[in-house]
Amino acid sequence: MDKCLMTLPVLLLFLGLVGISRSCLNPVSAYRFTGAVCRLTYSAAVVLNEKTTKVIQADPGCSSMNSEKSILFVGKVKYGLTNLEIHNLSIGRSEFELKPGKGIEIAISKVSAVSKGTIQYENGSCLVNVGHSVDLEIESHIDLGINPKLYCGKENVAADTSVCYLTIHKLNLLLLGDKEPGWLKRLFTDFITFTVKLVIKSQICKEINNVANILADFIQERAEQFLSDGDISMNIGVTSAPVITSQYIKSYHKGLAKYNNVTAVINASVFHPSQLTEDRMLYFWISDEVFNPLITASHQDGRFVLNISGLELTELFEVYLSTEMPEFLNQLLSSEEPFLRVWRVSVPQLWTTPLGISVRALAAGKLTSGAEDIPGLSFETVRITVQTHYCFLFSFALQMVEAHIEYLKGAVEKIGVPKYSYTCTSLLLIITPNIMYTQTIGLNKFIIFYFGFPHHLFVEFLRKTLE
């Protein structure tokens, strides 16, 4: 029963912004330690609410519930509900309001369902001592109100859902197999109904609070796994409690790359709230200080190596150039196994401006034929924004004439630069896979990704979470 009532509309939205953190600062103090910012607008929250409601109604899976409670005049009550199956779940209305500086006010009304399962029930007191295990059917109509708040714990930012109101309009228990039960079983059923009502009112809200933080950690771990690859990982713990206004929810994250037990440091971020707008549902602000340590880690991990061979390599040189291809290069490309290997010699440096993303790096390459009688060609090139300088180092004695140099310069400009641009596009696809309506805006030292709401990804996430 706990799983059905915990996974409530909008609560997932609230929890998704909660994450592990070593320390929590006020937002202004946290700006300079912030590498990434996420903002969900009110319109995105509306979609979250609608989608969550539909998924829960379509797939109302439930887990078991076991607990005990002391009740005045009754004594200690132990109970367990197992093998629960929910039918005809209906959520009449789900509303929410973003309360600036406080939290989220959630009101869910006219929730009705029919549940079937088995109850184990034990009660011991000076007046009565009973224990039973029977199959039953529960018909319920309830209203639920929650006012989640965020607070900074010792090691994390947590969700406090202690402000929780549960109104049970109807809770009927029917022991299966007895259409006309005797007075003793009717008395037993009424007694169970009375005690279960008292227990549920406190148990449901308690479980919501517990699972709120469990789900928060789950989302945090999933996000970090998504940003990890091999020995490279990312610490996206929050630097401050999320900010809630009437129009959006915003969270501040560290965005620290980790590689070989070394973690990057961000202490002079350029983030300011004025850099974000509210014209899209969901967007992320990411600092250059997040990308550069990732690039450094990738370079150290040997990621920046490109191998091109065969038909793909020869087709690259089919582009029209102003000068004729030198004979030695034609020999290399027309050999049986032409092979080009390109790698980074130095750590690339990235910076963002309104004109786009620029990268400075020293690269090297080697073109070989696979035949011992045809010498290979090695070269190094330095590219600074749009200015490219080339220094060719050959593994054989060859007198380079000016025409050869001009041809190779033209080849790199018309072949190498577009090939490099393709890798930038691939990087964007890795960062935002399967997300539609993406817009990227680069400004000084940071970049902003804007999204339409990824409905399909959220529904898939909900279904997996509710399994």
C-alpha positions as CSV (number, residue, x, y, z in Angstrom):
1,M,0.0,0.0,0.0
2,D,2.8,2.4,0.7
3,K,4.1,2.4,-2.9
4,C,0.7,3.4,-4.3
5,L,0.3,6.4,-2.0
6,M,3.9,7.5,-2.0
7,T,4.4,7.9,-5.7
8,L,2.1,10.9,-5.9
9,P,1.8,13.6,-8.6
10,V,4.3,16.4,-8.4
11,L,6.2,14.8,-5.4
12,L,8.6,13.3,-8.0
13,L,9.2,16.8,-9.3
14,F,10.0,18.0,-5.8
15,L,12.3,15.1,-5.1
16,G,14.3,15.3,-8.3
17,L,16.0,18.4,-7.2
18,V,17.2,16.9,-3.9
19,G,20.8,15.5,-3.8
20,I,23.7,14.6,-1.7
21,S,26.0,17.5,-0.6
22,R,28.8,18.0,1.8
23,S,27.6,21.4,2.7
24,C,24.6,23.6,2.0
25,L,25.0,27.3,1.6
26,N,22.5,30.1,1.0
27,P,22.0,30.5,-2.8
28,V,24.0,33.8,-3.1
29,S,27.0,32.2,-1.3
30,A,26.7,29.1,-3.4
31,Y,26.9,30.8,-6.8
32,R,30.7,30.8,-6.9
33,F,30.9,27.0,-6.2
34,T,28.2,26.2,-8.8
35,G,29.1,24.4,-12.0
36,A,25.6,23.6,-13.2
37,V,22.1,24.9,-12.6
38,C,18.8,23.2,-13.4
39,R,15.5,25.1,-13.6
40,L,12.0,23.6,-14.1
41,T,9.3,26.2,-14.7
42,Y,5.8,26.0,-13.4
43,S,4.5,24.8,-16.8
44,A,6.9,21.9,-16.6
45,A,5.6,21.1,-13.2
46,V,2.1,21.0,-14.6
47,V,3.2,18.4,-17.2
48,L,4.9,16.4,-14.4
49,N,1.7,16.4,-12.4
50,E,-0.4,15.2,-15.4
51,K,2.0,12.5,-16.5
52,T,2.5,11.1,-13.0
53,T,-1.2,10.9,-12.4
54,K,-1.8,9.0,-15.7
55,V,1.1,6.6,-15.1
56,I,0.0,5.8,-11.5
57,Q,-3.6,5.2,-12.6
58,A,-2.5,3.0,-15.4
59,D,0.0,1.0,-13.4
60,P,-0.9,1.1,-9.7
61,G,1.4,-1.6,-8.5
62,C,1.7,-2.1,-4.7
63,S,4.1,-3.6,-2.2
64,S,3.4,-5.1,1.2
65,M,3.1,-3.1,4.4
66,N,4.0,-4.4,7.9
67,S,4.0,-2.4,11.1
68,E,2.7,-2.2,14.7
69,K,1.1,0.6,16.7
70,S,-0.1,1.0,20.3
71,I,-3.7,2.2,20.6
72,L,-5.4,3.4,23.7
73,F,-7.8,0.8,25.3
74,V,-6.8,-1.7,22.6
75,G,-3.1,-2.3,23.2
76,K,-0.3,-3.1,20.7
77,V,-1.6,-3.9,17.2
78,K,0.6,-5.8,14.8
79,Y,-0.5,-6.1,11.2
80,G,0.7,-7.0,7.8
81,L,-0.9,-6.6,4.3
82,T,0.6,-8.9,1.6
83,N,-0.2,-10.0,-1.9
84,L,-2.0,-6.7,-2.6
85,E,-3.6,-6.1,-5.9
86,I,-5.2,-2.8,-6.8
87,H,-8.1,-2.5,-9.2
88,N,-10.0,0.5,-10.5
89,L,-7.6,3.1,-9.2
90,S,-9.0,6.6,-9.9
91,I,-7.5,10.0,-8.9
92,G,-10.3,12.6,-9.2
93,R,-8.2,15.7,-8.9
94,S,-4.5,16.5,-8.3
95,E,-3.5,20.1,-7.7
96,F,-0.4,21.8,-6.6
97,E,1.0,25.3,-5.9
98,L,4.6,26.4,-5.7
99,K,5.0,28.3,-2.4
100,P,7.9,30.8,-2.6
101,G,10.6,30.1,-0.1
102,K,8.6,27.3,1.5
103,G,7.9,24.3,-0.6
104,I,5.1,22.7,-2.7
105,E,1.5,22.5,-1.6
106,I,-0.1,19.4,-3.0
107,A,-3.8,18.4,-2.8
108,I,-5.0,15.1,-4.1
109,S,-8.7,14.4,-3.8
110,K,-11.2,11.8,-4.6
111,V,-8.7,8.9,-4.7
112,S,-10.7,5.6,-4.9
113,A,-9.5,2.1,-5.3
114,V,-10.4,-1.5,-4.6
115,S,-7.6,-3.6,-3.1
116,K,-7.4,-7.4,-2.6
117,G,-4.9,-9.2,-0.5
118,T,-4.2,-11.0,2.7
119,I,-4.0,-9.5,6.2
120,Q,-2.1,-10.9,9.2
121,Y,-3.5,-9.3,12.3
122,E,-2.4,-9.7,15.9
123,N,-3.6,-7.8,19.0
124,G,-2.9,-8.4,22.6
125,S,-4.3,-6.5,25.6
126,C,-5.8,-7.2,29.0
127,L,-9.3,-7.3,27.3
128,V,-8.7,-9.3,24.1
129,N,-6.0,-11.3,22.5
130,V,-6.6,-12.3,18.9
131,G,-4.6,-13.3,15.9
132,H,-5.8,-14.0,12.3
133,S,-4.7,-14.3,8.8
134,V,-7.5,-13.9,6.3
135,D,-8.0,-12.8,2.7
136,L,-9.9,-9.5,2.3
137,E,-11.0,-6.8,0.0
138,I,-10.6,-3.1,0.8
139,E,-12.7,-0.4,-0.8
140,S,-11.3,3.1,0.0
141,H,-12.0,6.8,-0.8
142,I,-9.4,9.2,0.5
143,D,-8.1,12.8,0.2
144,L,-4.5,13.6,0.8
145,G,-2.7,16.9,1.4
146,I,1.1,17.3,1.6
147,N,3.3,20.4,2.1
148,P,6.8,19.2,1.3
149,K,9.7,21.5,2.5
150,L,13.4,21.4,1.8
151,Y,16.0,21.5,4.5
152,C,19.8,20.9,4.7
153,G,20.8,17.9,6.7
154,K,24.3,17.1,7.9
155,E,25.3,15.4,4.7
156,N,22.5,16.1,2.3
157,V,19.5,18.2,1.4
158,A,16.4,16.4,2.4
159,A,12.7,16.5,1.9
160,D,10.5,17.1,5.0
161,T,6.9,15.9,4.3
162,S,5.8,15.9,7.9
163,V,3.0,18.3,7.1
164,C,0.7,15.7,5.8
165,Y,-3.1,15.4,6.0
166,L,-5.0,12.2,5.2
167,T,-8.8,12.2,5.2
168,I,-10.5,8.8,4.9
169,H,-14.0,9.2,3.6
170,K,-14.6,5.5,3.1
171,L,-12.6,2.4,4.2
172,N,-14.6,-0.9,4.0
173,L,-13.0,-4.3,4.7
174,L,-14.8,-7.4,3.4
175,L,-13.5,-10.8,4.5
176,L,-13.5,-12.9,1.4
177,G,-15.5,-16.2,1.3
178,D,-18.2,-15.0,3.7
179,K,-21.2,-13.3,2.0
180,E,-23.1,-13.5,5.3
181,P,-20.6,-13.6,8.1
182,G,-21.7,-14.3,11.6
183,W,-21.8,-11.7,14.3
184,L,-18.3,-12.6,15.6
185,K,-16.7,-12.2,12.2
186,R,-18.6,-8.9,11.7
187,L,-17.3,-7.7,15.0
188,F,-13.8,-8.8,14.1
189,T,-14.1,-7.0,10.7
190,D,-15.3,-3.8,12.3
191,F,-12.5,-4.0,14.9
192,I,-9.9,-4.4,12.1
193,T,-11.4,-1.5,10.1
194,F,-11.2,0.8,13.2
195,T,-7.6,0.0,14.0
196,V,-6.4,0.0,10.4
197,K,-7.9,3.5,9.9
198,L,-5.9,4.8,12.9
199,V,-2.7,3.1,11.8
200,I,-3.0,4.2,8.1
201,K,-3.4,7.9,9.0
202,S,0.1,8.0,10.6
203,Q,1.7,5.2,8.5
204,I,1.0,6.6,5.1
205,C,2.5,10.0,5.9
206,K,5.5,8.4,7.6
207,E,6.2,6.2,4.6
208,I,5.9,9.2,2.2
209,N,8.6,11.0,4.2
210,N,10.9,7.9,4.3
211,V,10.6,7.1,0.6
212,A,10.9,10.8,-0.4
213,N,14.6,10.7,0.6
214,I,15.2,7.2,-0.7
215,L,13.8,8.3,-4.1
216,A,15.9,11.5,-4.0
217,D,19.1,9.4,-3.5
218,F,18.0,7.1,-6.3
219,I,17.5,10.0,-8.8
220,Q,20.9,11.5,-7.7
221,E,22.7,8.2,-8.3
222,R,21.0,7.7,-11.7
223,A,22.1,11.2,-12.8
224,E,25.7,10.6,-11.7
225,Q,25.7,7.2,-13.5
226,F,24.5,8.9,-16.7
227,L,27.4,11.3,-16.5
228,S,30.0,8.6,-15.7
229,D,32.0,6.6,-18.2
230,G,34.7,4.2,-17.2
231,D,37.0,5.8,-14.7
232,I,35.5,9.3,-15.4
233,S,32.7,10.4,-13.2
234,M,30.9,13.5,-12.1
235,N,29.9,14.8,-8.6
236,I,26.6,16.6,-9.1
237,G,25.8,17.1,-5.4
238,V,23.9,20.3,-4.7
239,T,25.7,23.4,-3.3
240,S,22.5,24.9,-1.9
241,A,18.9,24.0,-1.1
242,P,16.7,24.3,-4.2
243,V,15.0,27.7,-4.6
244,I,11.3,27.7,-5.0
245,T,9.3,30.6,-6.4
246,S,5.8,30.8,-7.8
247,Q,7.1,30.3,-11.3
248,Y,10.0,27.8,-11.1
249,I,12.1,25.4,-9.0
250,K,15.8,25.8,-9.4
251,S,18.7,23.7,-8.1
252,Y,22.4,24.4,-7.9
253,H,24.9,21.6,-8.5
254,K,28.7,21.2,-8.1
255,G,29.5,19.6,-11.5
256,L,32.9,18.4,-10.4
257,A,34.7,15.9,-12.7
258,K,36.5,13.0,-11.0
259,Y,39.3,10.9,-12.4
260,N,41.8,8.6,-10.8
261,N,40.8,9.8,-7.3
262,V,41.3,13.4,-8.3
263,T,38.3,15.8,-8.1
264,A,38.1,19.1,-9.9
265,V,37.5,22.3,-7.9
266,I,35.1,25.2,-8.8
267,N,35.4,28.3,-6.5
268,A,35.0,31.2,-8.9
269,S,31.9,30.4,-11.0
270,V,30.4,33.1,-13.2
271,F,26.8,32.1,-12.5
272,H,24.2,34.7,-11.8
273,P,20.4,34.2,-11.8
274,S,20.0,36.9,-14.5
275,Q,21.5,34.6,-17.0
276,L,18.4,32.4,-16.9
277,T,15.0,33.1,-18.4
278,E,11.6,31.4,-18.1
279,D,10.6,31.0,-21.7
280,R,11.2,27.2,-21.8
281,M,10.0,24.4,-19.6
282,L,13.4,22.9,-18.7
283,Y,16.9,24.1,-19.1
284,F,20.4,23.6,-17.7
285,W,23.2,26.2,-17.2
286,I,26.6,24.6,-17.5
287,S,29.9,26.4,-16.8
288,D,33.1,26.0,-18.8
289,E,34.6,24.9,-15.5
290,V,32.5,21.8,-15.8
291,F,33.6,21.0,-19.4
292,N,37.3,21.6,-19.1
293,P,38.1,19.1,-16.3
294,L,36.0,16.6,-18.2
295,I,38.1,17.3,-21.3
296,T,41.3,17.0,-19.2
297,A,40.2,13.6,-17.8
298,S,39.2,12.4,-21.2
299,H,42.7,13.4,-22.6
300,Q,44.4,11.6,-19.7
301,D,42.3,8.6,-20.3
302,G,43.3,8.4,-23.9
303,R,39.9,9.2,-25.3
304,F,40.9,11.8,-28.0
305,V,42.2,9.3,-30.6
306,L,40.6,9.0,-34.1
307,N,41.3,6.2,-36.5
308,I,40.2,6.3,-40.1
309,S,40.9,3.7,-42.8
310,G,39.8,2.2,-46.0
311,L,37.0,3.7,-48.1
312,E,36.1,6.3,-45.4
313,L,39.7,7.7,-45.6
314,T,39.9,7.8,-49.4
315,E,36.5,9.5,-49.7
316,L,37.6,12.3,-47.4
317,F,40.2,13.4,-50.0
318,E,37.6,13.4,-52.8
319,V,36.8,17.0,-51.9
320,Y,37.8,19.6,-54.5
321,L,41.0,21.5,-53.6
322,S,42.7,24.3,-55.5
323,T,46.0,22.5,-56.0
324,E,46.8,19.0,-57.3
325,M,47.3,16.1,-54.9
326,P,51.1,15.3,-54.5
327,E,52.2,12.0,-55.9
328,F,53.5,10.7,-52.5
329,L,50.0,11.3,-50.9
330,N,48.3,9.6,-53.8
331,Q,50.5,6.6,-53.3
332,L,49.5,6.4,-49.6
333,L,45.8,6.7,-50.3
334,S,45.8,4.2,-53.2
335,S,47.6,1.5,-51.3
336,E,45.7,-1.6,-50.1
337,E,45.4,-0.5,-46.4
338,P,45.6,3.3,-46.0
339,F,45.3,4.2,-42.4
340,L,45.1,7.6,-40.6
341,R,45.5,7.9,-36.9
342,V,45.0,11.3,-35.2
343,W,45.5,12.1,-31.5
344,R,45.8,15.1,-29.1
345,V,49.3,16.0,-28.0
346,S,48.2,18.5,-25.4
347,V,45.2,18.9,-23.2
348,P,42.5,20.8,-25.1
349,Q,41.2,24.1,-23.7
350,L,37.6,25.0,-24.2
351,W,35.9,28.4,-23.8
352,T,32.5,29.7,-24.6
353,T,31.5,33.0,-26.2
354,P,28.4,34.4,-27.9
355,L,30.0,33.3,-31.2
356,G,30.1,29.7,-30.1
357,I,32.5,27.2,-28.4
358,S,36.2,27.5,-29.2
359,V,38.8,24.8,-28.5
360,R,42.6,25.2,-28.5
361,A,44.7,22.1,-28.7
362,L,47.9,20.6,-30.2
363,A,47.1,17.5,-32.3
364,A,49.3,15.0,-34.2
365,G,48.5,12.5,-36.9
366,K,50.1,9.8,-38.9
367,L,49.1,8.5,-42.4
368,T,50.5,5.0,-43.4
369,S,49.9,2.6,-46.2
370,G,50.7,-0.8,-44.6
371,A,53.4,-1.4,-47.2
372,E,57.0,-1.3,-46.1
373,D,58.2,0.2,-49.4
374,I,55.8,3.2,-49.1
375,P,56.9,5.6,-46.3
376,G,54.3,7.1,-44.0
377,L,53.5,10.7,-43.3
378,S,53.5,12.2,-39.8
379,F,52.4,15.8,-38.9
380,E,51.4,18.1,-36.1
381,T,49.0,20.9,-36.2
382,V,47.9,23.6,-33.7
383,R,44.4,25.1,-34.1
384,I,43.5,28.3,-32.3
385,T,39.8,29.1,-32.8
386,V,39.6,29.7,-36.6
387,Q,43.4,30.2,-37.0
388,T,45.2,27.1,-37.8
389,H,49.0,26.6,-38.0
390,Y,50.6,23.5,-39.3
391,C,54.0,21.9,-38.8
392,F,54.6,18.7,-40.9
393,L,57.2,16.1,-39.7
394,F,57.9,13.4,-42.2
395,S,59.3,10.0,-41.3
396,F,61.3,9.9,-44.5
397,A,63.6,12.2,-46.4
398,L,61.4,14.2,-48.7
399,Q,62.0,17.7,-50.1
400,M,58.7,19.6,-49.5
401,V,57.9,22.1,-52.1
402,E,55.6,25.0,-51.6
403,A,52.8,23.4,-53.7
404,H,52.8,20.3,-51.4
405,I,52.5,22.5,-48.3
406,E,49.7,24.5,-49.8
407,Y,47.8,21.3,-50.7
408,L,48.1,19.8,-47.2
409,K,47.0,23.1,-45.6
410,G,43.9,23.2,-47.9
411,A,43.2,19.5,-47.1
412,V,43.2,20.1,-43.4
413,E,41.0,23.2,-43.7
414,K,38.4,21.5,-45.9
415,I,38.6,18.0,-44.5
416,G,40.0,18.2,-41.0
417,V,37.9,21.1,-39.7
418,P,34.6,19.7,-40.8
419,K,35.5,16.3,-39.3
420,Y,36.3,18.1,-36.1
421,S,32.9,19.9,-36.2
422,Y,31.2,16.5,-36.5
423,T,32.8,15.4,-33.2
424,C,31.3,18.5,-31.5
425,T,27.8,17.5,-32.8
426,S,28.3,14.0,-31.5
427,L,29.2,15.4,-28.1
428,L,25.9,17.4,-28.0
429,L,24.0,14.2,-28.9
430,I,25.8,12.3,-26.0
431,I,24.8,15.1,-23.6
432,T,21.2,15.3,-24.7
433,P,20.2,11.9,-26.1
434,N,16.6,11.4,-27.1
435,I,15.6,14.9,-26.0
436,M,13.6,16.8,-28.6
437,Y,13.4,20.6,-29.3
438,T,16.9,21.3,-27.9
439,Q,18.3,24.7,-28.2
440,T,21.9,25.6,-27.2
441,I,23.0,29.2,-26.4
442,G,26.7,29.9,-25.7
443,L,27.6,33.0,-23.7
444,N,30.8,34.1,-21.9
445,K,32.2,31.1,-20.0
446,F,28.9,29.1,-19.9
447,I,26.4,27.4,-22.1
448,I,22.6,27.0,-21.7
449,F,20.6,24.0,-22.9
450,Y,16.9,24.6,-23.4
451,F,14.4,21.8,-23.8
452,G,10.8,21.2,-24.5
453,F,9.5,18.9,-21.8
454,P,10.8,15.3,-22.5
455,H,7.5,13.6,-22.0
456,H,8.6,10.2,-23.3
457,L,11.7,10.0,-21.1
458,F,9.7,11.0,-18.0
459,V,7.0,8.4,-18.5
460,E,9.6,5.7,-19.1
461,F,11.4,6.8,-15.9
462,L,8.1,6.6,-13.9
463,R,7.2,3.2,-15.2
464,K,10.6,1.8,-14.2
465,T,10.5,3.5,-10.8
466,L,7.0,2.1,-10.1
467,E,8.0,-1.5,-11.0
